[in-house]
Amino acid sequence: MLKERIIETDLCVVGGGMAGISAAIAAARHGIRVVLMHERPVLGGNASSEIRMWVCGAQGENNRESGIIEEIKLESLYRNPTKNYYIWDSILLDFINREENITLLMNTTCMDALTERGELRDGREARILSVKGYQMTTQSFITVKAKFFADCSGDSILAPLTGARFSYGREAKETFGEDTHVTESDNMVMGMSCLITGRETTRDIKFTPSERITPLSDEDVKNRPMDIYDPTENFWYLELGGNRNTIDDTEEIKDELIPLALGAWDYVKNSGKYDAAKWELDFLGFLPAKRESRRMTGEYTVSQRDITDGVVFPDTVAYGGWPLDDHYPAGYYHKGEPNTNIPTPEPYCLPYRALYSANIENLFFAGRNISMTHTAMSSVRVMATCSLLGQAVGTAAAIATRHSLTPNGVYTEKIERLQELLMNDDCFLPYFKRKISDACLAARLTGADECIRSGEDRPNQIYGTTDKGSLVKNGECVEYTLGSPTEIHSVHLVFDSDLERRTLVGPVVERRHVTRACTMLDSPDVYVPKTLCRAYRLYADTPEGELLLLEENNNIKRAAHIERSLTVSRLRLEILGNWGETESTKLVSFDFN
């Protein structure tokens, strides 16, 4: 008999990609116990060293994602100047291991679930009692009993295990009134890729291919030109399997993807079309990067029309902004262009109701498997967007735990609280602003412009702004003086982390991504954005005297939200310096409630 272990918790997150990481961290930081079950030896999913997809997100000016994903990226810029994938893996692991409320189960495959059925709250027909995983490294079964479950597995593993409703494939255009060429629904999806990366060296390196590669001709690469000297080249188009089942047939598809990837490298090295003599194959993915499979069915299904019409949902908890980037199901064997690239509003809103199950009482989901159509998924699926969805789910699970609500109950009773917490945690919600207390608005502000208490934590076209914040000379203070001692409960700070990464060096793709595809001899190192405040102190004058609320001497975070109830007559923020060592530092927000 193999060992068996039982863990009881508040939230069980299945899947440790960027959505699952963000869900687990958000829930743990809001005070609930979390188990994160992940079947791989490293975290990050498609962003990990095993697969190496870029963490992409919203396009356009001032739309880069903040919140937990920005916190992770900033630490990577600080700790990982050469964009080493193994350091990146370790950073993701550190983010989870720092949270005392998270129990991490690595190398653990979710394989079974126990449910109870009946007439449950909110008209649901079932609830999950526990899930069971097999941990390969310890040869043991682990049962996790939880109040809530979040499927962040990408493939929606909890759908077949629990009976949660889901969809698969492409909807007919009439079903949701979408602008698609699909006239009848089918089981076609986007395919998978086994990625390759190259590294430039200082000596000639020979590549001798196996007889089992898929040889490529000039005709094969006509619509997929490869350029190892282009920093945007990550060979994403080495894709197959969308016209098969991307779950059932994964191993079969993988066995075709690896020869295709090696055939691509053979063409680069040996076709004579490239100056590739000094290049070596630095990475070959043996675990396919999956774009699409099952999509859960929620209270609401996001469609392409919601995205392109720019619908503003009252329950907005995240946003997207990647193009409608739909890949042809045949992948590399499709001889025309490999994908569509239709611009979307930047940003567009995503509703909370798409993040929990229509028929399972206590099931959340986040990532590329939320409740949406195939066409909507072609934009929503990218990992920075998925991280925002995960942070929303983790925060909602904390609210549900604290108030004994269902996921739907959070929508009906606490949606404004969920939005408030997300914005406090540095998530940008388009068309929403943080509420500023009357006491803050009435206090006398010195040392900075009024814009720092606007409730807007970044410039954005939605607010009609292209710049935001107030420059403060290093060593000087920004102060709030209250008319009389007043009880406050929180202080909110946001600094300029250069979301567009203009202060980094190199081409746009190098500046915006914390990981790299092909590495050239002159690939630049990265660093903490020069605009970011490096050191500051926050003081409060209380009836007992001056109190130091927060001191940072090596700050690498964009935002800080300090929850603390105390009576104050003055708040003073002393800015001491920034990473660019310029004489002034931009303060985006400083307010209190």
N, C-alpha and C positions, 0 to 999 in steps of 0.2 A: 504493500500500500504506500502511495506517495503521501507526503505530509500535507496537511490541510491547515489553513489559517483563516481566521475571521477578523475583519476590521469593521468597526462601526464608526460612521462619520455623518456629517451634515450633507456634503456634496461629493459625489464621485464624478470626476471628469475622465472620460474615456478618450484618449488620444492626446499626445503631447506635441502636436505641431504648434504653429504660432497662435492659432485660436485657442487650443487647450491650455497652453502656457499662460496666456493672458486671462483666461477664465479662472484658472486656479489661483493665480496671483491676486486678481481682483477680489475674489471671494475670501481668500485668506486674510488679506489686508483689512477687510471689513468684518473680521472677527469670527468667521465660522471655520469649522474643521473641514479639510479637503483631502481627498485621496485622488491623486493623479495617476491613472493607469496607462502606461505607454508600452507598446510591444517592441520597440526598437532599443538598441543600446545607447543611442544619443537622442536628444530632444531636437525639435525644430521641424520635423516632417520634411516637406519639400525644400525647406531652407537649410537643412542640416548638411553636414559633410558627406552623408551617404547619397544625396541627390543633387544639391547645389543649384537650386533655382533661386533667382533674386527675389527679395521681399519687395514686390511692387505694390503700388497703390494709386491714389488719386493723382491725376495730372493737372496741369495748369498752375497758375501763380497762387501762392499762399494756401495751398490745399493739402500740404503734407500732413500725414497723420501724427498726432501727439498722443498723450496718454502713455500707457505701458510700453507700446512699441517704440516711441521716441526715447523713452528712458533706456530701453535695451540698446538702441542704436547709438546713443550718446556714450554709453559705457564701452561699446565696441570701438568707437572712434578713439576713446581714451586708452584702452588696453590692447588694441589690436591694429597697430599702424600699418602692417603689411597685409591685412585682410586674410590672415591665416585661418583656414576653416576649422582647425582643431581648437584654436583659441576661441573662435566663435561658438563652437559646441560647448566649451567649458563655461562661457559667459551665460549661455542659456541655462545650463545646469546650476550655476551659482544663483541665478535669479530665483529658481525654485527652492534650492536648499537654504536660502536665507530666510524663507518664510516658515516660522515655527509651526504654523497651522497646517502645513502641507505634508502629507505622507506620500512619498514618491515610490511608485512601483514600476521600475524599468524592466525591460525584457519580459513583459507580462501581456499576454494576448487575451483579450476579452472573448470568452468562448461560450458563455451561457448566461441566462438571466432568469430570475424567478419573479413572476408577477401575480397579482391578485386581480380578479375581474368582478365586475358588478356595476351598479349605478353609483358612480362616484361624483365628486364635486365638479362643478362646471360642465356637467353633461358628459364627462369622460367615462370611458368603458373599462379602463385598466390603470393600474399604477405599478411601478417597479418596486420590488422589495429588496432585491440584491442582484449583483452581477458576480460572475465567477471568472477569474483569470487563471491562466497557467503561466507560471514564471519559469522560463527555460533554465535560467542559471541556477536556481535552487531546487529544481524538479519538484515544485510544490504547487498546489492549488490554493488560490487566495479568494475568498468570498468577501465582497464589500457590501455591507448593508448601509443604506443611506436614505436620507429624507428626499434628496433630489439627485438627479443624474443629468449630466450634460454630455451629449454625444458630439465630440469634436474629432471623430475618427476619420473624417473625410468620406469614407465609404458607408457611413450610417450603419455600423454594425449592430446597433441596438434596434434597428427596424426589424430585421428577420428574427431577432431573439425575443422581442417583446410584442410584436404585432403592431408596432407604430406604423401609421400610414406613410407611404412614400411614393415618389414618382421616379421614373427612369426614362431617359430618351428625350426626343424633341416633340413639343406640342404642335398641333396643326395651327396655322395662323389664325383661324377663326376662334379657337378656344379662348384666347385672351386678347384678341384683336391686335396681334403683334405684326410688325413689319418683317415677315420672314417668308422665304420661298417655300417652306414646308407646308404642303396642302393637306397631308394626312399625317397624323401622329405616327412615330416610329420609335425604334429602340436604338437609334444612332446617337452617339455622344462624341465628345472630343477624345482624342487618343492619349497615349502615354509616350514618354521619352526617356531613354537612357542617355544621359548627357555626357559629353566629353569636354575637357579643357586642356589647353596646351600651355607650355612654358618655354619662353625663349631662353637659350643658353649661350655660352660663348664658344661652343665647339660643335662640329658636325655630329649629328646623331642619326643613325640609320634606323628605319622602321621596316621590319620584315613581316608582312602580314601572314596570317594563317590562311590555309586554303578554304576555311569556312567563313570568311568575311563575305559581305554583300558588296561586290565591286560596283563602283559608280562610274558613270560616263559623263561626258560634257552635257549630254541631253538631260541626264538625271538632275544635274545641279543648276539647270538654266534658270529656274524660278526660285532657287535657294542658294544664291551665291555665298560662298564661304570666304571669310576674310579674317585671318587670325590676327591681323594688325588693327582691326577695328575693335575698340573696347566694348562695343555693344554686341559683339558676336558671342553668343552662348549656346549655339547649336540647338535651340529650342525646337526647330522644325524637324529634327530627327524623331519623328512621331508616327506611331502606328496604333491600330486597334480600336478606333472609334466605331468601326463598322462591325465589331464583335462585342463581347461582353467584357467590360473592363474590370470585372471582379472574377467571374468564372474562368476567363481565358487569360488571366494575367501572366501565368507562367509561360504559356505558349507564345504570347505576344513578346514577353521579355526575351525569349529565345530567338526571336527575329530582330529585336531592337539592338542587342549587343553586336551581332554581325553587321548591322547597318551602321552603328556608331563606329566600329572599327573600319568599315569600308569608307566612311567619310574621312577618317584620319589618314587612311591609305591614299585617298585622293589628294588631300592636302600635302602630304609628304612626297608622294611619288608620281603625281600627274605632270609635274613640271610647270604647273600654272602658278605656283606660289614660291616666294623666297622663304622656304621652310626648312632648309638644311640644318639649321641650328635649333630647331624646335623639337621638343619631346612631348609625348603624351603624358600629361601630368595627372589626369584623372579620367576614369571610365566608370560610369555609374552602373552598378549591377542591380540596383533597386529602382524600378521605373518610377519616374515622376508622373503622378496621376492627376489629370485635370478634372475628370467628371465621372460620377457613377450615380449612386442613389441620392435623391434629394428628399429630405423629410417634408411632410405635409403639416403646416402649422395653421394657426388661426387665420393667417392671411398669406397669400402667395404673391410675391413680388414679380411683376411682369416687366417686359421691355418697355411697355407703354408707361409704367410708373417712372421708369428711369428717364426716358427721353422726353416725357412731358414735364419732368421736374416736379413731381408731386411732393408737397410738403406734408408729411404725416404728423398728426398731433402726438403720436407716440414714437417720434424719431429718437433712436438711441445710437445711431452710427451713420456713416455716409460712405459713398463710393465716388469714383471719378475716373476709373480705368475705361478705355474704349470698349464698345461691344466687339470683343476680340474672339470671334467664333472660328474654330479650326475645322477644316473639312474632315469628316470621319475617316476617310481612307488615309489621311496623314501623308506621309512621304510618297505614297503611290498615287496620290492625286496630282495630276500633271500641271494644273494651273497654279494660281497663287495659293499659298498654304492657309491663308486665314482672311477674315474680314477685319476691318479696323475702322469702325464707325464711331465718331466722337460722341460723348455723352455730356450732359450738363456737369459742370465742375464747380462744386460738388453736387451730388444728388443724395436724397435722404433714404434711409432704410428704417423700417418700422420694427418695433419690439415684437409685434404680433407674429412676425415671421420666424421667431426664435424659440418657439415652444410648440409642443405637439397638439394636434387637433383632437387626438383620442387617448393619449396617455397622460394621466393627471400630473405627474411629477417629472416630466422629461423636457429638458432644454436641449438646444443644439446650436452650434456656432461653427462657422467655416464655410467651405464650399458646398455644404450639405444643408443649408437652411432652406426654408420654404420659398422656392422661386422657380420660375420657368427656366428651360434650357437657355433661352436667349438672354434672359436677365443674368443667369449664372455666368455667361461668357464675359461679363464685366465684374460681377461681385466676387468672383472666385479668387482674386489675387490676395496675397498673404497679408499685406498691411491692412486691407479692408477686413479680412478674416480676424485679425488681431483685435480690431475695434469691436467686432461682433462678439468675440470671446470676452472682452472686458465688460461689455454690456450684460452678457449672460452671468458672469461671475458676480457682478454687482447685484443683479436681480435675484440670484439665488441667496445672497446674504440677506436681502430685504425679505424674501419669502420665508427664510428660516427664522428671522427675528420676529416676524409678525404672524407666523403660522398661516401663511397664504400659499396658494398654488401659484404656478407661473402666470396663469390667467388672472388670478387675484391681484398680482402685482400690477397688471395692466388696468384692471377696473378700479383699484383702490390706491395705488402708490406710484403711478407712472411719473408724476411730477417729481416725486422724491428720487426715483431712479435717475431721471434726467439731471436733477440737481447734483446727486453724488457723482455722476459721470463727469459733469463739467467741473466740479471741485477737484476731480482727479485728472484734470487737464485734457479731457476729451472735448473736441470741437463738435458741437451739434449745430449744423447749419440752420439758420433762422432763429436760433435760440440764444439767449444771453444769461449769464449768471445774474441772479438777483443781488443787488447791493442794498445793505440795510440803510434805513433813514439816518441812523446815527453816523454811519460812515459818510453819507452824502452831506450831512450837516457839519461834520467836523472841519476844522481849518486845516487845509493842506498846504505845506510849504516844501520847496525843494524839487518839485516835479509838476508836470502838467496834469490837467484834469482828466486826460484820457486814461490815466492809470486806474480810475475807479468807474469805468464805463461798463464793466461786465463783459467786455470783449477781450479775449485773451490772445488775439492775433489780428493782423489786418486781413481783410477778405472783401471780395467784390460784393458779397451779400450785405456787408455793413457799409459799403461805399468807400472803403479805405484801401490804400495801397501801402501805407506805412502805419505803424502803431507803436506807441511807447514814448518814453521821455528819457533823454540822455541825462545822466547824473554823473557829475565829476567824482572820480574816485577819491574816497576819504570824506566825502560830504554825506549828508543825511537827508532822507525824505521823512517828513514827520506829519502825523495826524495829532492835532490838539483838540480834545473834546471839551465842550462847554462845562461839563461836570462829570464826575466819575460815573462810568457807564459799564454795565455788564456786557461783555462780548463772549462769543462762543467759538469763533474761528478767525484765522488770519490767512489770507490768500496771496501768494507771490507767484509771479511769472516773469522769467527773464527771456532774453532773446537768444534762442539756440540756433538761429540762422536756419530755419526749416528748409529753405531753398539751397542751403550749403554753398552759398556764394563765396564764403571766405576760405573754402577748401580749394585745392589746386587740381588741375587736370580737366578733362572733358566732363560734360554733364553726367554721363553714366557713372564715371568714377566718383564724382562728388556726391551723388545721391544714393549710391548703394554701398552698404557696409561690407559686402562680399564682392568677389571678383571672379570673372570667367577666365579668359586667357590672360596670362601674366607675361608682360614684356620686360626687357631689361630696364626700361625707363618708366615702368609703372610707378606712380607716385605713392608715397606714404600718406596716410590720413592722420588727422589729429582732431582734438576737440575744437568746435567752431570758435573762431576768435571773438565773436560777439558775446559769448556766454559769460555771465558773471561767475568769477572763480571764487571769490571770498566775500562774505557779508555777515553782518550781525543784526539780529532783530531784538529790540528792547521794548518793554512795556513799563510804564509808570503805574504802580498799583498803590493802594493804601499802605502796604507794607514797605514800599520803596521800589527802586528800579529793579526789574527782573529781566534777565537774559533769556528770551524765549527760544532762540535758535542761533547757532553759530556754525558756519560752514567755511572752512579754509581751503578746501579742494573740491568745490562744487562741480558736479557734472550733470546736474539735473536742470531741466527747464523750469519746473514748477515745484512749489511746496505748498501744501495745505495743512495748516496746524490747527487741529481740533483741541481747543482748551478753553474752558469757561473761567473767566476772571474779570474783576472790575478794574478798569483802566481809565486814566485821564490823558494819557499820551502814548502813542506808538511811534517808535523811531527805527527806521531801517538805515543802517550804515553800510554803504557799498564800498568795498575795499579794493576791488580790481577785477579784471577780466582776463580771459585766456589769450587775447591778442595783445595784452599789455599796452593798450591805448589809454589815454587819460580819462575817458568817460565810458560809462557802461549803460546800455539801454535797459530800462525797467519797463516791462510791458504792462504788468498789473500789480497793484498793491492795494488791498482793501480788506475790510473786516465785516463780520456779521455777528 
